[in-house]
Amino acid sequence: MSLTKTLLAAATALSFATPIWAGEITINDAYARASTMMSKSGGAFMEIHNGTEADDRLIEARSDVAERVELHTHLSDGNGVMRMVEVEDGFAVPAGGVHMLARGGDHLMFLGLNRPLNHGDMIDVVLVFEQAGEVAVQIPVDLERKPMHGQMQHGNGMHQGMQKKGMTQN
């Protein structure tokens, strides 16, 4: 392995382990994926830690990598078919707690990608919270993550009782 590849691999590994701090909101283990090189959509996943004594809520996300970014989750319809739907009310992040954005559960959805998401790329994203305000993060594109990463340890982060607007993604 060349020195350049070794340094790139080390920097990538370090970026996954390094939390992003914004006041008392901490973002850990963020990564993004796209389905294929020709994909028009992609997703991002992360752990959101709220170190305050007050509940907060992720209400919006923005990035110039796509026409729009939506907060999404997976729901099962009456026939057992899983569908991705937009969560208009956002994701609750409890005081002193964690909310997981994980594959198969809550996540950021990039719709109308402006460019391919290549392994090793960095995506600039602004997360908007009701209390903490705007939090700018850089999310690495990692196309090598295992499909169930994060779910076995942390659950899928879905919360019941939130109102959701249905929107099927193909």
C-alpha positions in Angstrom: 0.0 0.0 0.0 1.4 3.4 -0.9 2.0 6.1 1.7 -0.8 8.2 0.2 -3.3 5.4 0.5 -2.1 4.6 4.0 -2.5 8.3 5.1 -6.0 8.5 3.4 -7.1 5.3 5.1 -5.9 6.6 8.5 -7.6 10.0 8.0 -10.8 8.3 7.0 -10.8 6.0 10.0 -10.0 9.0 12.3 -12.9 11.0 10.9 -15.3 8.2 11.8 -14.1 8.1 15.4 -13.9 11.9 15.9 -17.1 13.4 17.4 -18.4 16.7 16.0 -19.2 19.1 18.9 -21.7 21.9 18.6 -22.5 23.3 22.0 -24.0 20.4 23.8 -25.1 18.5 20.6 -22.5 15.9 19.6 -22.5 14.0 16.3 -20.7 10.7 16.3 -20.0 8.1 13.6 -21.6 10.0 10.7 -21.4 8.5 7.2 -23.3 8.7 3.9 -24.1 6.2 1.2 -25.5 6.2 -2.3 -27.1 3.1 -3.9 -25.2 3.2 -7.2 -23.1 5.5 -9.3 -26.2 6.6 -11.1 -28.3 7.2 -8.0 -30.5 10.2 -7.7 -30.8 9.7 -3.9 -28.6 8.8 -1.0 -28.8 8.6 2.8 -26.8 9.7 5.8 -26.6 8.1 9.2 -25.1 9.1 12.6 -25.5 9.2 16.4 -26.9 12.5 17.7 -26.1 13.0 21.4 -27.9 15.7 23.4 -25.7 16.7 26.4 -28.1 19.3 27.7 -30.9 19.0 30.4 -33.5 20.0 27.8 -35.1 18.0 25.1 -34.3 19.1 21.5 -35.5 18.1 18.1 -33.8 17.8 14.7 -36.2 19.6 12.5 -34.3 20.1 9.2 -31.2 19.3 7.2 -29.6 21.0 4.3 -26.8 20.3 1.9 -25.7 21.5 -1.6 -25.1 17.9 -2.7 -28.8 17.4 -3.4 -31.9 19.4 -4.5 -33.4 18.7 -1.1 -32.6 16.9 2.1 -35.5 15.3 4.1 -35.7 13.6 7.5 -37.0 10.1 6.7 -37.9 6.8 8.5 -39.1 3.4 7.4 -42.6 2.3 8.2 -44.4 -1.0 7.6 -47.8 -0.7 5.9 -50.7 -3.1 6.7 -49.3 -5.7 4.3 -45.8 -5.8 5.8 -44.3 -3.7 3.0 -41.6 -1.3 4.2 -41.8 2.3 2.9 -39.6 5.3 3.4 -41.6 8.3 4.6 -40.7 11.9 5.4 -40.9 12.8 9.1 -42.2 16.4 9.0 -42.1 16.9 12.8 -38.4 15.9 13.0 -36.6 13.6 15.3 -36.8 14.0 19.1 -33.4 14.0 20.8 -34.1 13.6 24.6 -32.2 15.5 27.2 -29.0 13.6 28.1 -29.9 11.1 25.5 -29.1 9.8 22.0 -31.1 9.5 18.8 -29.7 7.1 16.2 -30.0 7.8 12.5 -29.4 4.2 11.2 -30.0 2.2 8.1 -33.5 0.7 8.2 -34.7 3.4 10.6 -34.5 7.2 10.9 -32.1 8.8 8.5 -31.3 11.8 6.3 -32.4 11.4 2.7 -30.6 13.3 -0.1 -33.1 13.7 -3.0 -32.1 14.8 -6.4 -28.3 14.3 -6.0 -26.3 16.9 -7.9 -23.3 14.7 -8.2 -22.2 11.1 -7.5 -21.3 10.3 -3.9 -17.9 8.6 -4.2 -16.2 6.6 -1.5 -14.0 9.0 0.6 -15.9 12.2 -0.5 -17.0 14.6 2.3 -20.5 16.1 2.3 -21.2 19.4 4.0 -24.5 19.2 5.8 -26.3 21.7 8.1 -28.5 20.1 10.8 -31.1 22.4 12.3 -32.3 21.8 15.8 -35.2 23.6 17.6 -33.0 24.5 20.6 -29.4 24.2 19.5 -29.9 25.9 16.1 -27.7 25.2 13.1 -25.0 22.6 13.4 -22.6 22.3 10.4 -21.1 18.8 9.9 -18.9 17.2 7.3 -20.1 13.6 6.6 -17.7 11.1 4.9 -19.1 8.9 2.1 -18.4 5.3 3.1 -19.6 2.8 0.5 -18.0 -0.1 2.4 -20.1 0.0 5.6 -22.0 -3.2 6.4 -25.8 -2.9 5.8 -26.6 -3.4 9.5 -23.9 -1.0 11.0 -25.2 0.6 14.1 -28.5 -1.2 14.4 -27.3 -4.2 16.5 -25.8 -2.0 19.3 -28.1 1.0 19.3 -31.5 0.0 17.8 -33.0 1.8 14.9 -33.8 5.0 16.7 -37.5 5.0 15.7 -39.9 6.8 18.0 -43.6 6.1 18.0 -46.2 8.8 18.3 -44.6 11.2 15.8 -46.8 12.4 12.9 -45.4 11.4 9.6 -46.4 12.4 6.0 -46.3 9.4 3.7 -44.0 9.6 0.7 -42.9 6.3 -1.1 -39.4 6.1 -2.5 -38.7 3.6 -5.2 
